[in-house]
Amino acid sequence: MSFHALLVSKDEEATAILTPLLARCGVGLACCGYPEALCRLAEETFDSVIVDFDDPHSASLVLQNASEASAGVKAVTVALLSDKTKVRNVFGAGANFILYKPISPEQAEASLRAATALIKRERRRSFRVPVQVPIQFQLQEGGPLEGILLDLSEDGMDMLAAQPLSAGASVRARFNLPDSNTEVEVSGALAWASPNGQAGVRFIDVSESLRAQLKTWVLANAPDAPPPDPEPVSQCTLTDLSLGGCYVETESPFPERSGITLCLNAEDMEVQAEGMVRVMHPGFGMGIEFASRTTDERAQVARFIGFLTSRPGTLPALLITPRNLAAGDQYDSPDSLPTEDLDDPLLELLRSGDSLNQEEFLQKLRQQRNSEEVTSA
């Protein structure tokens, strides 16, 4: 399956570097200037939009249009930036990744590897199998409602209700998988809604067993093969770990607020945890908050920390795979365990990290490490 990116830049050197790198990732590239980009985004769908911030106003407008133009598929956005002091501004404008100019082929390849993994994941999330079966659902505030399930994937569904719905609302739904007696119950959020009652639902807090069941059903019933699962990023080093989160050094960090799955392995102990990227430092690393929605999830992390503490010098292996481009709503779930009672300086730093530049954040992180060393001495 091919993917398509739009490069909005007049920088011929950047174009010459990015074109072959994207081709190796299976991404075809179209190039244009700022005015033409706005027209193309209104008429075409791109998996990724790469925009040069030499003209910040025009670049921000392109990113805004890229976000508004997505029809169920979120475009992964990449900014080309010359002034590193403007990183926070560019993230605020909607960029997921940043490549510093002049572009280093090595840094670009690492970042594009992570971007391509997210492109695959977003395309897979938007992949739907058409169906037409009854569905019962209930909004967070309101009584039972009925509708028709229109299509289904392992991460979401489209449905038609008898009345207009509101995007962002929480929903619980129940339906039978077509051609089976299996009843499915899911929780989700309305990602979009139209005046005619049609709405798209993004599943939230899906158990691994149900996710596997949905994945198997999609593979068996899809008229075409779905996009491949993304490969995990393995070039990672865990530098800081607490009950609430961790910091990972990697040349391929994922965007802030993206959802990821971590697999930590040390000797004969392995822990899998879901998390959200709170802080991303391009080409260097990322800070991740663990979901920790259940007591068992938090206990697993506690056991792993205890295991590492009992074996000084043990360096755990780490694999990170993207789950979605935007995971923020999962961390406001009423089912989540409270974090206010945790004495967790690392988690507090991660949550305030978007107000700090990279050097300020890393300085505070080093101060925490030194404080812990003094305390344990």
Secondary structure, 3 states (H helix, E strand, C coil): CCEEEEEECCCHHHHHHHHHHHHHCCEEEEEECHHHHHHHHHHCCCCEEEEECCCHHHHHHHHHHHHHHCCCCCCEEEEEECCHHHHHHHHHCCCCEEEECCCCHHHHHHHHHHHHHHHHHHHHHHCCEEEEEEEEEEECCCCEEEEEEEEECCCEEEEEECCCCCCCCEEEEEEECCCCCCEEEEEEEEEEECCCCEEEEEEECCCHHHHHHHHHHHHHHCCCCCCCCCCCECCCEEEEECCCEEEEECCCCCCCCCEEEEEEEECCEEEEEEEEEEEEECCCEEEEEECCCCHHHHHHHHHHHHHHHCCCCCCCEEEEEEEECCCHHHHHCCCCCCCCCCCCHHHHHHHHHHHCCHHHHHHHHHHHHHHHHHHHC
